[in-house]
Amino acid sequence: MKQGIIIGASSGIGWELAVQLAAKGFQLGLMARRTDRLEQLLDSLPGEHFIQSTDVCNAEQAQQELTTLIERMGNVELIVVNSGVGRQEKKLDWVVEREMIDVNVRGFAAMSVMAMNYFVERGSGHLVGISSVFSHVTSGLMPTYAASKAFVSSYLNGIRSRAQYSGLPITITTVEPGFIDTPMVQGRPFWMATVERAVAQMVRGILAKRNHVYITKRWRLVAWMLNITPQWLMRKLF
């Protein structure tokens, strides 16, 4: 049986990803802060799965909890690091910024490095990291969120290089969603995708072991345009 772990499985993308991967025959380890939500998800899934409460803000403890979950499961081939937070920053507030840095940067890197080291020891594996199309943006409205997602995409590129140098069959997939209809997104922006549709595309990319997945596919063009947009224009737009 294929085994996978989803870090950040208690709502939104992570929840739906658990639903769709379980339907594909995966036995899952589900990690998040909210144990009650994990238990609800566990009860809704077919088959036998595992849950592990964790808070990636406590990076070193979360690493230990990930290791414990892997040992409980036995032979994990897929780890998805989905935990992330986003806030609009109409004013600069260190409390808000610190949370995004702790989760999106420190927490993400802590879980990714543990996953990568495990896959090297195992001899193969697949690490999936959830970034954002905002990783291509320099934003005065959301400077910390955009910068944290730029870190995620850049870090995954570096880990992908290490995987290639290792000579082992380790796949690194970077997922960059646009707007998905989750509680994190405010209002009704353009090109909003339902969670079900977005995750279906994500699952296809994961199973195909692609290096880079844009959700939905049209955001690839947006990312390309953002990469060539001069900074003076970026400041006017964002």
C-alpha positions as CSV (number, residue, x, y, z in Angstrom):
1,M,0.0,0.0,0.0
2,K,1.3,3.5,-0.9
3,Q,1.8,5.7,2.2
4,G,1.8,9.5,2.3
5,I,1.9,12.2,5.0
6,I,0.1,15.5,4.7
7,I,1.4,18.3,7.0
8,G,-1.4,20.8,7.3
9,A,-4.4,18.5,6.7
10,S,-7.0,20.1,9.0
11,S,-8.8,22.3,6.4
12,G,-8.8,23.6,2.8
13,I,-6.3,22.2,0.4
14,G,-4.8,19.7,2.9
15,W,-8.2,18.3,3.9
16,E,-9.3,17.8,0.2
17,L,-5.9,16.4,-0.7
18,A,-6.4,13.7,2.0
19,V,-9.8,12.9,0.6
20,Q,-8.5,12.6,-3.0
21,L,-5.3,10.7,-2.1
22,A,-7.2,8.2,0.1
23,A,-9.6,7.6,-2.9
24,K,-6.4,6.8,-4.9
25,G,-5.5,4.1,-2.4
26,F,-3.0,5.9,-0.2
27,Q,-2.7,5.2,3.5
28,L,-2.2,8.6,5.0
29,G,-0.6,10.2,8.0
30,L,-2.4,13.5,8.8
31,M,-0.7,16.3,10.7
32,A,-2.0,19.6,11.9
33,R,-2.5,21.7,15.1
34,R,-6.2,21.0,15.5
35,T,-6.7,17.4,16.7
36,D,-10.5,17.6,16.6
37,R,-10.4,18.5,12.9
38,L,-7.9,15.6,12.3
39,E,-10.3,13.2,14.0
40,Q,-13.2,14.5,11.9
41,L,-11.1,14.0,8.8
42,L,-10.0,10.5,9.9
43,D,-13.6,9.4,10.4
44,S,-14.6,10.6,6.9
45,L,-11.9,8.7,5.1
46,P,-12.1,5.1,3.8
47,G,-9.5,2.7,5.2
48,E,-7.0,2.9,8.1
49,H,-5.0,6.1,8.5
50,F,-2.9,7.9,11.2
51,I,-3.1,11.3,12.9
52,Q,-0.5,13.3,14.7
53,S,-1.1,16.7,16.3
54,T,1.7,19.1,15.6
55,D,2.4,22.9,15.5
56,V,5.2,23.7,12.9
57,C,5.8,27.0,14.8
58,N,7.6,24.7,17.3
59,A,9.9,23.6,14.6
60,E,12.2,21.2,16.4
61,Q,9.3,19.5,18.2
62,A,7.4,19.2,14.9
63,Q,10.4,17.5,13.4
64,Q,10.4,14.9,16.2
65,E,6.6,14.4,15.7
66,L,7.1,13.9,12.0
67,T,9.8,11.3,12.7
68,T,7.5,9.5,15.1
69,L,4.7,9.4,12.6
70,I,7.0,8.0,9.9
71,E,8.1,5.3,12.3
72,R,4.5,4.4,13.1
73,M,3.6,4.1,9.5
74,G,6.7,2.2,8.3
75,N,7.4,3.1,4.7
76,V,6.3,6.6,3.7
77,E,6.9,7.4,0.0
78,L,5.2,10.8,-0.2
79,I,5.3,13.8,2.2
80,V,3.3,17.0,1.4
81,V,4.2,20.2,3.3
82,N,1.0,22.2,3.1
83,S,1.0,24.1,6.3
84,G,0.9,27.9,5.7
85,V,-0.7,31.1,6.7
86,G,-1.4,34.3,4.9
87,R,-2.5,37.7,6.1
88,Q,-3.1,41.1,4.5
89,E,-0.7,43.6,5.9
90,K,-2.5,47.0,5.7
91,K,-0.2,48.0,8.5
92,L,3.1,46.5,9.5
93,D,2.5,44.3,12.6
94,W,5.4,42.2,13.8
95,V,3.0,39.7,15.6
96,V,1.3,39.0,12.2
97,E,4.6,38.9,10.4
98,R,6.2,36.6,12.9
99,E,3.5,34.0,12.6
100,M,3.9,33.9,8.8
101,I,7.7,33.6,9.1
102,D,7.4,30.9,11.8
103,V,4.9,28.8,9.8
104,N,5.8,29.6,6.1
105,V,9.6,29.8,6.5
106,R,10.9,28.1,9.7
107,G,8.2,25.5,9.9
108,F,8.3,24.7,6.2
109,A,12.1,24.3,6.1
110,A,12.1,22.3,9.3
111,M,9.6,19.7,7.9
112,S,11.2,19.7,4.4
113,V,14.7,19.0,5.6
114,M,13.4,16.1,7.8
115,A,11.5,14.7,4.8
116,M,14.5,15.0,2.5
117,N,16.9,13.3,5.0
118,Y,14.4,10.5,5.5
119,F,14.1,10.0,1.7
120,V,17.9,9.9,1.3
121,E,18.0,7.3,4.0
122,R,15.1,5.4,2.5
123,G,16.7,5.6,-1.0
124,S,13.7,7.2,-2.7
125,G,10.7,9.4,-2.1
126,H,8.6,12.4,-3.1
127,L,8.5,15.7,-1.4
128,V,5.7,18.2,-2.3
129,G,5.8,21.8,-1.1
130,I,2.9,24.2,-1.4
131,S,4.1,27.6,-2.4
132,S,2.0,30.3,-4.2
133,V,2.0,32.3,-7.4
134,F,2.6,35.2,-5.0
135,S,6.2,33.9,-4.8
136,H,6.7,35.9,-8.0
137,V,5.4,39.1,-6.6
138,T,7.0,42.0,-4.7
139,S,4.1,43.2,-2.7
140,G,3.7,46.3,-0.6
141,L,0.2,45.0,0.5
142,M,1.5,41.5,1.6
143,P,5.3,41.8,1.8
144,T,5.8,39.1,4.4
145,Y,3.5,36.5,2.8
146,A,5.0,37.1,-0.7
147,A,8.5,36.9,0.6
148,S,7.8,33.8,2.6
149,K,6.4,32.0,-0.5
150,A,9.4,33.2,-2.5
151,F,11.5,31.4,0.1
152,V,9.4,28.2,-0.3
153,S,9.9,28.1,-4.1
154,S,13.6,29.0,-3.9
155,Y,14.2,26.4,-1.1
156,L,12.5,23.7,-3.1
157,N,14.6,24.5,-6.1
158,G,17.7,24.0,-4.0
159,I,16.4,20.8,-2.5
160,R,15.6,19.6,-6.0
161,S,19.3,20.2,-7.0
162,R,20.4,18.2,-4.0
163,A,18.1,15.4,-5.0
164,Q,19.6,15.3,-8.5
165,Y,23.2,15.4,-7.1
166,S,22.3,12.4,-4.8
167,G,21.6,10.2,-7.8
168,L,18.6,8.8,-5.9
169,P,15.1,8.7,-7.3
170,I,13.8,11.5,-5.2
171,T,11.2,13.9,-6.7
172,I,10.6,17.4,-5.5
173,T,7.3,19.0,-6.6
174,T,6.7,22.7,-6.2
175,V,3.0,23.6,-6.2
176,E,2.1,27.3,-6.9
177,P,-1.6,27.9,-6.6
178,G,-3.3,31.1,-7.7
179,F,-6.7,31.9,-6.0
180,I,-8.4,28.9,-4.4
181,D,-11.7,29.1,-2.6
182,T,-10.4,28.6,1.0
183,P,-10.8,30.7,4.1
184,M,-7.4,32.2,3.5
185,V,-8.6,34.1,0.4
186,Q,-10.6,37.3,1.0
187,G,-13.4,38.3,-1.4
188,R,-14.0,36.9,-4.8
189,P,-10.9,37.5,-6.9
190,F,-10.6,36.6,-10.6
191,W,-9.9,33.0,-11.7
192,M,-11.0,31.6,-8.3
193,A,-10.9,27.8,-8.4
194,T,-12.9,25.5,-6.2
195,V,-10.8,23.4,-3.7
196,E,-12.0,20.2,-5.4
197,R,-10.9,21.3,-8.9
198,A,-7.6,22.7,-7.6
199,V,-6.7,19.6,-5.7
200,A,-7.7,17.3,-8.5
201,Q,-5.1,19.1,-10.7
202,M,-2.6,18.9,-7.9
203,V,-3.1,15.2,-7.5
204,R,-2.6,14.6,-11.2
205,G,0.7,16.5,-11.0
206,I,1.8,14.6,-7.9
207,L,1.1,11.2,-9.4
208,A,2.9,12.2,-12.6
209,K,5.9,13.3,-10.4
210,R,6.1,16.7,-12.0
211,N,8.7,19.2,-10.8
212,H,6.3,22.2,-10.9
213,V,2.6,22.4,-10.8
214,Y,0.5,25.6,-11.3
215,I,-3.0,25.6,-10.0
216,T,-4.9,26.2,-12.2
217,K,-2.7,25.8,-15.3
218,R,-3.4,29.3,-16.6
219,W,-1.4,30.7,-13.7
220,R,1.8,29.5,-15.4
221,L,1.4,32.4,-17.8
222,V,0.8,34.9,-15.0
223,A,3.9,33.7,-13.2
224,W,5.9,34.2,-16.4
225,M,4.6,37.7,-16.8
226,L,5.3,38.6,-13.2
227,N,8.9,37.4,-13.6
228,I,9.5,39.9,-16.4
229,T,7.5,42.8,-14.9
230,P,9.9,45.7,-13.9
231,Q,9.9,46.6,-10.2
232,W,8.5,50.1,-10.7
233,L,5.4,48.6,-12.3
234,M,5.2,45.8,-9.7
235,R,5.0,48.5,-7.0
236,K,2.0,50.2,-8.8
237,L,0.2,46.9,-9.2
238,F,0.8,45.4,-5.7
